[in-house]
Amino acid sequence: MKTAGHSEATTRRGLELTPFRGLRYDPDRVGSLASVTSPPYDVVVRPDGLHHLESADPHNIVRLILPQAGTPSARTEQAADTLRRWLAEGILVADPDPGLYVYEQQDGDGMLQRGIIGTLRVTEPAEGVVLPHEDVMPPVVADRAALMRATRANLEPLLLTYRGDGVMASGTTAGVGIGTPAGPGAGTTAGVGVGTAAEAGTGTAAEVIERTASRPPLLATTTEDGFRHRLWSITDPVDLARVQSDLAGRQALIADGHHRWATYRRLRLEHPSPSPWDYGLVLLVDTVRYPLRVRAIHRLLHGLPVADALRAVDGLFRVRRLDAPLPEALAALADASCAGNAFLLAGDGAFHLLDRPDQQLLARTVPADRPAAWRSLDATVLHATLLEHVWRIPEDSPAHIAYIHDTAATVEKAERDGGTAVLMHPVREEVVRDLARQGVTMPRKSTSFGPKPASGLVLRALEI
């Protein structure tokens, strides 16, 4: 029997996706499926968004992914107790047969995404099968690991991307995305419609996904953000074999979920193989057919007033005050980013554009042992230069910094709390992929790929 440690296979193995018996809410036992879903744990704005989700339904998934208690151990124990109770009461029910799940989400503008949910063999970066592109924060990995140990469950899927052999489906994102060039339309949508099985190619995972999505779904719901979500199961052995065969030679990039993937790797090493911990719950999206949007993740600096932040950068960056609404300020940030590193500070009722950093400052503070593409990243300059040397803020301390996906929410919290919001411009997707292929990880929370899967539609219990 293999033991913990998991020596690398002597031959290259690709993506190994396996069926599982999904846990799903019984729609007759909850207010609505929409009311029990949540964004991924790290997207939930705390505390306001957390409280909103908790009040939406007593069984909202946020009570499992972000349990609230006085101590870390109490939080994980609470989540485990809650999961056991919901299983015993029939709130969550396991599907009768193992399967893979086709997942679809579509917004009001016609943006369409389809992918496949299953349990993926957990690999190390050196195997070159699943490529990370960001560093992780050890305390967050420890927190997620404690939660997974206590619940013995994967409560929400990661978002991974791969490149299939088909064509882009109509009605998908037309801006910056995995598999698409960067352009001025980044983050926009174009067209309305769906891909077809014929476009996907016979016998491929994409063909199985498109054909399955033409059938009545297991569930359909529309969440309050306007996104429509649908889910189907694939249990036919022939279709399962087609999907697995197509994915076996492919490579994936982590689009969202670096900390959870690092958690999967940690827990896999803790348990002798073979075990259920050899696999982790993921959503795989073929971004040739369904390109993703790339957005920035912003920083909220607690306890650093904007005036103090500006005094510290005086003479080190060019600083311009912008008395403009948020969309115009973001447009100015985008223009400045075309010429080099640029950041937008907010929190005092105005916006302050930082650009043209002092080159000697960058030479002193940015590590020189990485590729030029990494050294020139906005996230690199923010973390290595501004956070560490200018503002002296620890990047992994929740008491000092928060990472927030919502731009307006970041500004509002800074203005309310007296801190500084640091707004970022999205990095180009081709830079992400090129660095990942070189084995170079970007600073933590450098990118936000989306749309992200809703949490709460399908879970995995390791012992079912």
C-alpha beads as a LAMMPS data file, in Angstrom:
LAMMPS data file: protein, C-alpha beads

464 atoms
463 bonds

1 atom types
1 bond types

-500.0 500.0 xlo xhi
-500.0 500.0 ylo yhi
-500.0 500.0 zlo zhi

Masses

1 110.0

Atoms # bond

1 1 1 0.000 0.000 0.000
2 1 1 1.167 3.516 -0.743
3 1 1 1.771 5.734 2.247
4 1 1 1.501 9.452 2.822
5 1 1 4.020 11.262 0.697
6 1 1 2.694 10.100 -2.670
7 1 1 5.699 9.594 -4.928
8 1 1 5.250 10.953 -8.433
9 1 1 4.049 8.617 -11.128
10 1 1 6.742 7.549 -13.562
11 1 1 4.554 8.377 -16.570
12 1 1 2.770 11.636 -17.154
13 1 1 -0.898 11.639 -16.190
14 1 1 -3.366 14.309 -17.125
15 1 1 -6.622 15.395 -15.546
16 1 1 -8.357 12.493 -13.795
17 1 1 -11.947 13.461 -13.084
18 1 1 -14.117 10.941 -11.249
19 1 1 -17.855 10.732 -10.510
20 1 1 -19.208 11.205 -6.994
21 1 1 -22.557 11.176 -5.212
22 1 1 -23.337 14.856 -4.891
23 1 1 -25.024 16.327 -1.840
24 1 1 -27.830 18.687 -2.805
25 1 1 -30.473 20.645 -0.959
26 1 1 -33.943 19.094 -0.929
27 1 1 -35.952 21.967 -2.467
28 1 1 -38.966 20.996 -0.371
29 1 1 -37.004 21.575 2.852
30 1 1 -35.646 25.064 2.164
31 1 1 -37.243 28.386 1.299
32 1 1 -35.774 28.378 -2.205
33 1 1 -32.591 27.115 -3.830
34 1 1 -31.513 30.707 -4.481
35 1 1 -31.819 31.569 -0.790
36 1 1 -29.394 28.823 0.292
37 1 1 -26.621 29.645 -2.189
38 1 1 -23.658 31.947 -1.629
39 1 1 -20.667 33.306 -3.490
40 1 1 -17.406 31.456 -2.712
41 1 1 -16.232 31.966 0.876
42 1 1 -13.529 34.492 -0.046
43 1 1 -15.881 36.644 -2.131
44 1 1 -18.425 37.182 0.648
45 1 1 -18.025 40.743 1.944
46 1 1 -17.749 40.624 5.716
47 1 1 -19.604 41.399 7.871
48 1 1 -22.443 42.901 5.816
49 1 1 -22.643 40.269 3.089
50 1 1 -22.263 37.469 5.612
51 1 1 -25.152 38.737 7.718
52 1 1 -27.309 39.158 4.620
53 1 1 -26.734 35.542 3.568
54 1 1 -27.316 34.203 7.066
55 1 1 -30.660 35.989 7.205
56 1 1 -31.704 34.807 3.725
57 1 1 -32.386 31.265 4.968
58 1 1 -31.447 29.355 8.142
59 1 1 -29.875 26.709 5.912
60 1 1 -27.770 28.996 3.723
61 1 1 -24.476 27.357 2.740
62 1 1 -22.574 30.273 4.274
63 1 1 -23.202 28.623 7.672
64 1 1 -20.926 25.804 6.506
65 1 1 -18.288 27.683 4.511
66 1 1 -18.011 30.648 6.926
67 1 1 -19.210 29.418 10.333
68 1 1 -19.316 32.068 13.053
69 1 1 -18.095 31.291 16.588
70 1 1 -15.673 32.644 19.165
71 1 1 -12.614 30.532 18.323
72 1 1 -11.276 28.762 15.232
73 1 1 -11.891 25.333 16.752
74 1 1 -15.427 26.304 17.735
75 1 1 -16.100 27.492 14.194
76 1 1 -15.028 24.223 12.579
77 1 1 -16.888 22.150 15.152
78 1 1 -19.995 24.220 14.531
79 1 1 -19.764 23.638 10.772
80 1 1 -19.330 19.897 11.287
81 1 1 -22.304 19.742 13.667
82 1 1 -24.434 21.764 11.262
83 1 1 -23.577 19.493 8.334
84 1 1 -24.366 16.359 10.345
85 1 1 -27.689 17.833 11.457
86 1 1 -28.703 18.874 7.944
87 1 1 -27.895 15.383 6.666
88 1 1 -29.858 13.736 9.471
89 1 1 -32.842 16.040 8.908
90 1 1 -32.836 15.528 5.139
91 1 1 -31.995 19.159 4.368
92 1 1 -29.074 17.881 2.297
93 1 1 -29.572 14.606 0.425
94 1 1 -27.057 12.489 -1.500
95 1 1 -27.893 11.641 -5.084
96 1 1 -28.493 7.899 -5.527
97 1 1 -25.804 7.256 -8.156
98 1 1 -22.288 8.611 -8.652
99 1 1 -22.027 11.045 -11.497
100 1 1 -20.390 14.098 -12.962
101 1 1 -22.430 17.286 -13.049
102 1 1 -22.878 19.753 -15.878
103 1 1 -23.160 23.257 -14.440
104 1 1 -24.422 26.292 -16.315
105 1 1 -24.737 29.907 -15.337
106 1 1 -26.012 32.801 -17.425
107 1 1 -26.411 36.460 -16.582
108 1 1 -29.032 38.934 -17.739
109 1 1 -26.822 40.167 -20.573
110 1 1 -26.620 36.716 -22.137
111 1 1 -23.173 35.723 -20.874
112 1 1 -23.156 31.920 -20.763
113 1 1 -20.774 29.553 -19.013
114 1 1 -20.903 25.769 -18.923
115 1 1 -18.539 23.358 -17.257
116 1 1 -18.359 20.017 -15.548
117 1 1 -18.155 19.313 -11.810
118 1 1 -16.418 16.236 -10.454
119 1 1 -13.684 15.106 -8.106
120 1 1 -10.213 15.641 -9.566
121 1 1 -7.057 13.742 -8.675
122 1 1 -4.959 16.070 -6.525
123 1 1 -1.497 16.669 -7.971
124 1 1 1.617 18.612 -7.108
125 1 1 2.705 21.599 -9.233
126 1 1 5.811 19.690 -10.386
127 1 1 3.565 17.217 -12.217
128 1 1 2.417 20.006 -14.513
129 1 1 -1.214 18.856 -14.510
130 1 1 -2.873 21.622 -12.467
131 1 1 -1.041 24.930 -12.695
132 1 1 -1.316 27.512 -9.905
133 1 1 -0.638 31.129 -10.764
134 1 1 -0.822 32.821 -7.350
135 1 1 0.880 32.492 -3.993
136 1 1 -1.259 31.546 -1.008
137 1 1 -1.502 32.744 2.573
138 1 1 -0.618 29.934 5.017
139 1 1 -3.176 31.035 7.661
140 1 1 -5.978 30.775 5.099
141 1 1 -4.849 27.304 4.024
142 1 1 -4.722 26.247 7.678
143 1 1 -8.246 27.590 8.209
144 1 1 -9.672 25.787 5.169
145 1 1 -7.846 22.575 6.121
146 1 1 -9.315 22.646 9.618
147 1 1 -12.790 23.130 8.160
148 1 1 -12.404 20.252 5.690
149 1 1 -10.987 17.938 8.352
150 1 1 -13.880 18.675 10.687
151 1 1 -16.632 18.353 8.094
152 1 1 -14.918 15.648 6.010
153 1 1 -16.398 17.398 3.019
154 1 1 -15.607 19.567 0.040
155 1 1 -18.215 22.270 0.519
156 1 1 -17.713 24.241 -2.704
157 1 1 -15.937 23.558 -6.004
158 1 1 -12.794 25.290 -7.213
159 1 1 -12.844 26.885 -10.667
160 1 1 -10.279 25.360 -13.038
161 1 1 -9.890 26.010 -16.748
162 1 1 -8.617 23.886 -19.600
163 1 1 -8.400 24.327 -23.356
164 1 1 -10.499 21.960 -25.415
165 1 1 -10.455 21.403 -29.161
166 1 1 -13.782 22.988 -30.106
167 1 1 -14.867 26.499 -31.009
168 1 1 -16.124 29.315 -28.826
169 1 1 -19.816 28.928 -28.084
170 1 1 -22.038 31.864 -28.983
171 1 1 -23.287 33.954 -26.088
172 1 1 -20.038 33.751 -24.126
173 1 1 -17.719 36.439 -22.838
174 1 1 -15.970 38.378 -25.579
175 1 1 -13.410 40.226 -23.472
176 1 1 -10.242 39.172 -21.695
177 1 1 -10.434 35.512 -20.833
178 1 1 -8.510 32.292 -20.617
179 1 1 -7.977 31.386 -24.230
180 1 1 -8.864 34.809 -25.659
181 1 1 -6.685 37.822 -26.397
182 1 1 -6.780 40.909 -24.223
183 1 1 -8.714 43.800 -25.622
184 1 1 -10.633 46.935 -24.805
185 1 1 -13.841 44.928 -24.299
186 1 1 -12.473 43.042 -21.291
187 1 1 -15.183 42.004 -18.918
188 1 1 -18.020 42.651 -21.355
189 1 1 -20.390 40.194 -22.951
190 1 1 -21.532 39.867 -26.511
191 1 1 -24.259 37.938 -28.253
192 1 1 -27.026 35.754 -26.962
193 1 1 -27.256 32.052 -27.588
194 1 1 -25.806 28.705 -26.690
195 1 1 -23.239 26.359 -28.108
196 1 1 -24.327 23.160 -29.785
197 1 1 -23.131 19.591 -29.505
198 1 1 -22.209 19.668 -33.193
199 1 1 -19.903 22.656 -32.653
200 1 1 -18.221 20.829 -29.789
201 1 1 -17.056 17.790 -31.743
202 1 1 -18.137 14.171 -31.460
203 1 1 -17.014 12.129 -28.477
204 1 1 -15.449 15.001 -26.545
205 1 1 -16.227 16.281 -23.071
206 1 1 -17.675 19.407 -24.704
207 1 1 -20.036 17.298 -26.818
208 1 1 -21.269 15.426 -23.749
209 1 1 -21.737 18.708 -21.872
210 1 1 -23.734 20.339 -24.682
211 1 1 -25.897 17.284 -25.251
212 1 1 -26.599 16.932 -21.531
213 1 1 -27.541 20.620 -21.290
214 1 1 -30.275 20.102 -23.888
215 1 1 -32.202 17.966 -21.383
216 1 1 -34.354 19.037 -18.428
217 1 1 -32.040 19.942 -15.499
218 1 1 -31.905 18.533 -11.993
219 1 1 -32.314 22.065 -10.676
220 1 1 -32.704 25.594 -11.927
221 1 1 -32.659 28.784 -9.899
222 1 1 -31.951 32.480 -10.325
223 1 1 -29.943 34.197 -7.604
224 1 1 -30.430 37.795 -6.509
225 1 1 -27.515 38.969 -8.665
226 1 1 -29.549 38.027 -11.739
227 1 1 -27.555 34.913 -12.620
228 1 1 -29.516 31.845 -13.691
229 1 1 -27.998 28.545 -12.552
230 1 1 -28.801 25.063 -13.862
231 1 1 -27.388 21.641 -12.993
232 1 1 -27.559 18.227 -14.698
233 1 1 -26.035 14.864 -13.796
234 1 1 -24.112 12.518 -16.074
235 1 1 -24.357 8.882 -14.959
236 1 1 -24.258 6.988 -18.266
237 1 1 -21.030 4.913 -18.302
238 1 1 -20.362 5.677 -21.972
239 1 1 -20.652 9.435 -21.455
240 1 1 -18.547 9.286 -18.301
241 1 1 -15.835 7.408 -20.204
242 1 1 -15.895 9.967 -23.015
243 1 1 -15.413 12.843 -20.610
244 1 1 -12.638 11.107 -18.718
245 1 1 -10.834 10.081 -21.896
246 1 1 -10.966 13.601 -23.317
247 1 1 -9.614 15.175 -20.123
248 1 1 -6.899 12.573 -19.552
249 1 1 -4.373 14.344 -21.760
250 1 1 -5.184 17.884 -20.722
251 1 1 -3.717 20.438 -18.336
252 1 1 -5.671 22.858 -16.147
253 1 1 -5.042 26.326 -14.751
254 1 1 -6.442 27.327 -11.369
255 1 1 -8.719 30.271 -12.116
256 1 1 -10.212 30.573 -8.630
257 1 1 -9.452 28.563 -5.503
258 1 1 -5.688 28.547 -4.939
259 1 1 -6.101 28.254 -1.176
260 1 1 -8.552 25.377 -1.465
261 1 1 -6.297 23.557 -3.934
262 1 1 -3.373 24.025 -1.542
263 1 1 -5.673 22.652 1.162
264 1 1 -6.472 19.605 -0.965
265 1 1 -2.736 19.005 -1.397
266 1 1 -2.092 19.306 2.341
267 1 1 -4.900 16.933 3.297
268 1 1 -3.883 14.430 0.626
269 1 1 -0.430 14.220 2.174
270 1 1 -1.940 13.683 5.627
271 1 1 -3.847 10.559 4.620
272 1 1 -2.402 7.265 3.325
273 1 1 -3.307 6.595 -0.292
274 1 1 -5.654 5.395 -1.672
275 1 1 -8.226 7.498 0.171
276 1 1 -11.031 9.938 -0.635
277 1 1 -8.543 12.740 0.102
278 1 1 -6.713 11.870 -3.136
279 1 1 -9.437 13.829 -4.943
280 1 1 -10.999 17.258 -4.558
281 1 1 -14.171 18.919 -5.821
282 1 1 -13.703 21.151 -8.885
283 1 1 -15.564 22.822 -11.726
284 1 1 -13.683 22.478 -15.026
285 1 1 -14.509 24.993 -17.767
286 1 1 -13.296 24.658 -21.349
287 1 1 -12.330 28.247 -22.028
288 1 1 -11.941 27.777 -25.748
289 1 1 -15.735 27.498 -25.719
290 1 1 -16.502 29.596 -22.640
291 1 1 -13.829 32.254 -21.983
292 1 1 -13.697 33.753 -18.510
293 1 1 -13.633 37.369 -17.420
294 1 1 -10.550 38.635 -15.638
295 1 1 -11.025 41.216 -12.898
296 1 1 -8.896 42.683 -10.150
297 1 1 -9.036 42.010 -6.425
298 1 1 -8.742 45.192 -4.399
299 1 1 -7.117 45.871 -1.026
300 1 1 -8.619 47.570 2.008
301 1 1 -5.956 48.824 4.410
302 1 1 -7.344 49.037 7.919
303 1 1 -6.035 51.792 10.165
304 1 1 -4.214 53.675 7.408
305 1 1 -6.019 56.945 6.586
306 1 1 -5.722 58.120 3.014
307 1 1 -3.852 61.258 4.095
308 1 1 -1.161 59.148 5.771
309 1 1 -0.903 56.847 2.756
310 1 1 -0.435 59.827 0.451
311 1 1 2.199 61.446 2.673
312 1 1 4.199 58.214 2.639
313 1 1 4.299 58.047 -1.179
314 1 1 5.105 61.726 -1.681
315 1 1 8.076 61.936 -4.040
316 1 1 7.984 58.188 -4.753
317 1 1 4.989 58.127 -7.131
318 1 1 3.231 60.755 -9.155
319 1 1 -0.035 61.513 -7.337
320 1 1 -3.091 63.113 -8.963
321 1 1 -6.371 63.850 -7.210
322 1 1 -9.470 62.893 -9.192
323 1 1 -12.752 64.512 -8.190
324 1 1 -14.769 62.166 -10.372
325 1 1 -17.262 59.330 -9.973
326 1 1 -15.980 55.773 -9.645
327 1 1 -16.406 54.760 -13.324
328 1 1 -14.391 57.763 -14.523
329 1 1 -11.704 57.151 -11.902
330 1 1 -11.417 53.514 -13.003
331 1 1 -11.119 54.644 -16.619
332 1 1 -8.239 56.926 -15.624
333 1 1 -6.620 53.993 -13.822
334 1 1 -6.939 51.859 -16.952
335 1 1 -5.315 54.567 -19.077
336 1 1 -2.440 54.988 -16.623
337 1 1 -1.921 51.216 -16.426
338 1 1 -1.146 51.127 -20.136
339 1 1 2.076 53.030 -19.428
340 1 1 3.188 51.242 -16.256
341 1 1 2.293 50.532 -12.653
342 1 1 -0.722 52.460 -11.402
343 1 1 -3.046 52.330 -8.389
344 1 1 -6.153 54.205 -7.304
345 1 1 -6.479 55.179 -3.645
346 1 1 -9.844 56.020 -2.089
347 1 1 -11.451 56.478 1.288
348 1 1 -11.553 60.241 1.850
349 1 1 -14.320 61.123 -0.594
350 1 1 -12.036 61.497 -3.594
351 1 1 -9.806 59.298 -5.722
352 1 1 -6.022 59.595 -5.924
353 1 1 -4.185 58.119 -8.910
354 1 1 -0.680 56.847 -8.219
355 1 1 1.561 56.145 -11.207
356 1 1 5.117 56.667 -12.532
357 1 1 6.908 55.061 -9.546
358 1 1 10.483 56.063 -8.852
359 1 1 12.645 53.531 -10.706
360 1 1 15.351 53.525 -8.039
361 1 1 12.697 52.684 -5.456
362 1 1 11.579 49.711 -7.563
363 1 1 15.161 48.563 -8.018
364 1 1 15.677 48.560 -4.239
365 1 1 12.422 46.863 -3.285
366 1 1 11.317 44.462 -6.045
367 1 1 13.146 41.087 -5.981
368 1 1 15.419 40.710 -9.000
369 1 1 15.375 36.893 -9.161
370 1 1 12.059 36.626 -11.045
371 1 1 11.105 37.148 -14.704
372 1 1 10.588 40.697 -15.895
373 1 1 6.863 40.024 -16.397
374 1 1 6.551 39.184 -12.690
375 1 1 8.634 42.169 -11.543
376 1 1 6.445 44.579 -13.499
377 1 1 3.110 43.322 -12.160
378 1 1 1.024 45.885 -10.266
379 1 1 0.508 43.280 -7.539
380 1 1 4.267 42.784 -7.228
381 1 1 4.907 46.506 -6.857
382 1 1 2.018 46.864 -4.440
383 1 1 3.181 44.057 -2.168
384 1 1 6.974 44.362 -2.444
385 1 1 7.227 48.141 -2.596
386 1 1 4.159 49.827 -1.152
387 1 1 2.958 47.363 1.474
388 1 1 6.318 46.090 2.695
389 1 1 8.599 49.119 2.401
390 1 1 6.468 52.269 2.162
391 1 1 3.364 51.600 4.263
392 1 1 4.829 48.672 6.249
393 1 1 1.636 46.641 6.276
394 1 1 1.825 42.829 6.628
395 1 1 0.098 41.264 3.634
396 1 1 -1.280 38.252 5.514
397 1 1 -2.694 40.005 8.594
398 1 1 -6.519 40.299 8.570
399 1 1 -6.197 43.027 11.182
400 1 1 -4.311 45.188 8.701
401 1 1 -5.559 44.237 5.228
402 1 1 -8.620 42.778 3.541
403 1 1 -8.903 41.474 -0.016
404 1 1 -12.228 42.441 -1.619
405 1 1 -13.584 41.633 -5.078
406 1 1 -16.332 44.258 -5.203
407 1 1 -14.942 47.656 -6.235
408 1 1 -17.719 49.834 -4.850
409 1 1 -17.823 47.863 -1.590
410 1 1 -14.085 48.399 -1.112
411 1 1 -14.473 52.165 -1.471
412 1 1 -17.530 52.279 0.783
413 1 1 -15.821 50.320 3.567
414 1 1 -12.739 52.544 3.384
415 1 1 -14.862 55.691 3.646
416 1 1 -16.896 54.268 6.502
417 1 1 -13.979 52.863 8.496
418 1 1 -11.374 55.543 7.834
419 1 1 -8.988 53.229 5.982
420 1 1 -7.499 53.279 2.504
421 1 1 -8.878 51.410 -0.476
422 1 1 -6.268 50.408 -3.052
423 1 1 -8.033 49.720 -6.345
424 1 1 -6.233 47.599 -8.925
425 1 1 -6.463 47.220 -12.698
426 1 1 -6.849 43.631 -14.006
427 1 1 -3.719 41.857 -15.186
428 1 1 -3.650 40.595 -18.754
429 1 1 -4.618 36.924 -19.000
430 1 1 -1.709 35.935 -21.226
431 1 1 0.699 37.112 -18.512
432 1 1 -1.057 34.841 -15.994
433 1 1 -0.793 31.777 -18.218
434 1 1 2.802 32.436 -19.318
435 1 1 4.007 32.803 -15.719
436 1 1 2.074 29.695 -14.643
437 1 1 3.729 27.637 -17.387
438 1 1 7.127 28.816 -16.137
439 1 1 6.214 27.691 -12.623
440 1 1 6.232 31.297 -11.394
441 1 1 3.406 32.274 -9.057
442 1 1 2.037 35.790 -8.842
443 1 1 1.508 37.608 -5.540
444 1 1 -1.526 36.396 -3.666
445 1 1 -4.952 37.638 -4.739
446 1 1 -3.632 39.083 -8.009
447 1 1 -6.582 38.105 -10.178
448 1 1 -10.277 37.344 -10.033
449 1 1 -11.487 35.053 -12.811
450 1 1 -15.190 34.680 -13.261
451 1 1 -17.988 34.136 -13.221
452 1 1 -17.365 31.901 -10.228
453 1 1 -19.601 28.939 -9.419
454 1 1 -22.282 29.522 -6.825
455 1 1 -21.674 27.646 -3.586
456 1 1 -24.482 25.438 -2.309
457 1 1 -25.724 23.784 -5.498
458 1 1 -23.722 20.577 -5.100
459 1 1 -21.363 19.464 -2.294
460 1 1 -19.196 16.419 -1.725
461 1 1 -19.086 14.372 1.478
462 1 1 -15.954 12.241 1.499
463 1 1 -17.638 9.280 3.201
464 1 1 -20.666 9.052 0.900

Bonds

1 1 1 2
2 1 2 3
3 1 3 4
4 1 4 5
5 1 5 6
6 1 6 7
7 1 7 8
8 1 8 9
9 1 9 10
10 1 10 11
11 1 11 12
12 1 12 13
13 1 13 14
14 1 14 15
15 1 15 16
16 1 16 17
17 1 17 18
18 1 18 19
19 1 19 20
20 1 20 21
21 1 21 22
22 1 22 23
23 1 23 24
24 1 24 25
25 1 25 26
26 1 26 27
27 1 27 28
28 1 28 29
29 1 29 30
30 1 30 31
31 1 31 32
32 1 32 33
33 1 33 34
34 1 34 35
35 1 35 36
36 1 36 37
37 1 37 38
38 1 38 39
39 1 39 40
40 1 40 41
41 1 41 42
42 1 42 43
43 1 43 44
44 1 44 45
45 1 45 46
46 1 46 47
47 1 47 48
48 1 48 49
49 1 49 50
50 1 50 51
51 1 51 52
52 1 52 53
53 1 53 54
54 1 54 55
55 1 55 56
56 1 56 57
57 1 57 58
58 1 58 59
59 1 59 60
60 1 60 61
61 1 61 62
62 1 62 63
63 1 63 64
64 1 64 65
65 1 65 66
66 1 66 67
67 1 67 68
68 1 68 69
69 1 69 70
70 1 70 71
71 1 71 72
72 1 72 73
73 1 73 74
74 1 74 75
75 1 75 76
76 1 76 77
77 1 77 78
78 1 78 79
79 1 79 80
80 1 80 81
81 1 81 82
82 1 82 83
83 1 83 84
84 1 84 85
85 1 85 86
86 1 86 87
87 1 87 88
88 1 88 89
89 1 89 90
90 1 90 91
91 1 91 92
92 1 92 93
93 1 93 94
94 1 94 95
95 1 95 96
96 1 96 97
97 1 97 98
98 1 98 99
99 1 99 100
100 1 100 101
101 1 101 102
102 1 102 103
103 1 103 104
104 1 104 105
105 1 105 106
106 1 106 107
107 1 107 108
108 1 108 109
109 1 109 110
110 1 110 111
111 1 111 112
112 1 112 113
113 1 113 114
114 1 114 115
115 1 115 116
116 1 116 117
117 1 117 118
118 1 118 119
119 1 119 120
120 1 120 121
121 1 121 122
122 1 122 123
123 1 123 124
124 1 124 125
125 1 125 126
126 1 126 127
127 1 127 128
128 1 128 129
129 1 129 130
130 1 130 131
131 1 131 132
132 1 132 133
133 1 133 134
134 1 134 135
135 1 135 136
136 1 136 137
137 1 137 138
138 1 138 139
139 1 139 140
140 1 140 141
141 1 141 142
142 1 142 143
143 1 143 144
144 1 144 145
145 1 145 146
146 1 146 147
147 1 147 148
148 1 148 149
149 1 149 150
150 1 150 151
151 1 151 152
152 1 152 153
153 1 153 154
154 1 154 155
155 1 155 156
156 1 156 157
157 1 157 158
158 1 158 159
159 1 159 160
160 1 160 161
161 1 161 162
162 1 162 163
163 1 163 164
164 1 164 165
165 1 165 166
166 1 166 167
167 1 167 168
168 1 168 169
169 1 169 170
170 1 170 171
171 1 171 172
172 1 172 173
173 1 173 174
174 1 174 175
175 1 175 176
176 1 176 177
177 1 177 178
178 1 178 179
179 1 179 180
180 1 180 181
181 1 181 182
182 1 182 183
183 1 183 184
184 1 184 185
185 1 185 186
186 1 186 187
187 1 187 188
188 1 188 189
189 1 189 190
190 1 190 191
191 1 191 192
192 1 192 193
193 1 193 194
194 1 194 195
195 1 195 196
196 1 196 197
197 1 197 198
198 1 198 199
199 1 199 200
200 1 200 201
201 1 201 202
202 1 202 203
203 1 203 204
204 1 204 205
205 1 205 206
206 1 206 207
207 1 207 208
208 1 208 209
209 1 209 210
210 1 210 211
211 1 211 212
212 1 212 213
213 1 213 214
214 1 214 215
215 1 215 216
216 1 216 217
217 1 217 218
218 1 218 219
219 1 219 220
220 1 220 221
221 1 221 222
222 1 222 223
223 1 223 224
224 1 224 225
225 1 225 226
226 1 226 227
227 1 227 228
228 1 228 229
229 1 229 230
230 1 230 231
231 1 231 232
232 1 232 233
233 1 233 234
234 1 234 235
235 1 235 236
236 1 236 237
237 1 237 238
238 1 238 239
239 1 239 240
240 1 240 241
241 1 241 242
242 1 242 243
243 1 243 244
244 1 244 245
245 1 245 246
246 1 246 247
247 1 247 248
248 1 248 249
249 1 249 250
250 1 250 251
251 1 251 252
252 1 252 253
253 1 253 254
254 1 254 255
255 1 255 256
256 1 256 257
257 1 257 258
258 1 258 259
259 1 259 260
260 1 260 261
261 1 261 262
262 1 262 263
263 1 263 264
264 1 264 265
265 1 265 266
266 1 266 267
267 1 267 268
268 1 268 269
269 1 269 270
270 1 270 271
271 1 271 272
272 1 272 273
273 1 273 274
274 1 274 275
275 1 275 276
276 1 276 277
277 1 277 278
278 1 278 279
279 1 279 280
280 1 280 281
281 1 281 282
282 1 282 283
283 1 283 284
284 1 284 285
285 1 285 286
286 1 286 287
287 1 287 288
288 1 288 289
289 1 289 290
290 1 290 291
291 1 291 292
292 1 292 293
293 1 293 294
294 1 294 295
295 1 295 296
296 1 296 297
297 1 297 298
298 1 298 299
299 1 299 300
300 1 300 301
301 1 301 302
302 1 302 303
303 1 303 304
304 1 304 305
305 1 305 306
306 1 306 307
307 1 307 308
308 1 308 309
309 1 309 310
310 1 310 311
311 1 311 312
312 1 312 313
313 1 313 314
314 1 314 315
315 1 315 316
316 1 316 317
317 1 317 318
318 1 318 319
319 1 319 320
320 1 320 321
321 1 321 322
322 1 322 323
323 1 323 324
324 1 324 325
325 1 325 326
326 1 326 327
327 1 327 328
328 1 328 329
329 1 329 330
330 1 330 331
331 1 331 332
332 1 332 333
333 1 333 334
334 1 334 335
335 1 335 336
336 1 336 337
337 1 337 338
338 1 338 339
339 1 339 340
340 1 340 341
341 1 341 342
342 1 342 343
343 1 343 344
344 1 344 345
345 1 345 346
346 1 346 347
347 1 347 348
348 1 348 349
349 1 349 350
350 1 350 351
351 1 351 352
352 1 352 353
353 1 353 354
354 1 354 355
355 1 355 356
356 1 356 357
357 1 357 358
358 1 358 359
359 1 359 360
360 1 360 361
361 1 361 362
362 1 362 363
363 1 363 364
364 1 364 365
365 1 365 366
366 1 366 367
367 1 367 368
368 1 368 369
369 1 369 370
370 1 370 371
371 1 371 372
372 1 372 373
373 1 373 374
374 1 374 375
375 1 375 376
376 1 376 377
377 1 377 378
378 1 378 379
379 1 379 380
380 1 380 381
381 1 381 382
382 1 382 383
383 1 383 384
384 1 384 385
385 1 385 386
386 1 386 387
387 1 387 388
388 1 388 389
389 1 389 390
390 1 390 391
391 1 391 392
392 1 392 393
393 1 393 394
394 1 394 395
395 1 395 396
396 1 396 397
397 1 397 398
398 1 398 399
399 1 399 400
400 1 400 401
401 1 401 402
402 1 402 403
403 1 403 404
404 1 404 405
405 1 405 406
406 1 406 407
407 1 407 408
408 1 408 409
409 1 409 410
410 1 410 411
411 1 411 412
412 1 412 413
413 1 413 414
414 1 414 415
415 1 415 416
416 1 416 417
417 1 417 418
418 1 418 419
419 1 419 420
420 1 420 421
421 1 421 422
422 1 422 423
423 1 423 424
424 1 424 425
425 1 425 426
426 1 426 427
427 1 427 428
428 1 428 429
429 1 429 430
430 1 430 431
431 1 431 432
432 1 432 433
433 1 433 434
434 1 434 435
435 1 435 436
436 1 436 437
437 1 437 438
438 1 438 439
439 1 439 440
440 1 440 441
441 1 441 442
442 1 442 443
443 1 443 444
444 1 444 445
445 1 445 446
446 1 446 447
447 1 447 448
448 1 448 449
449 1 449 450
450 1 450 451
451 1 451 452
452 1 452 453
453 1 453 454
454 1 454 455
455 1 455 456
456 1 456 457
457 1 457 458
458 1 458 459
459 1 459 460
460 1 460 461
461 1 461 462
462 1 462 463
463 1 463 464
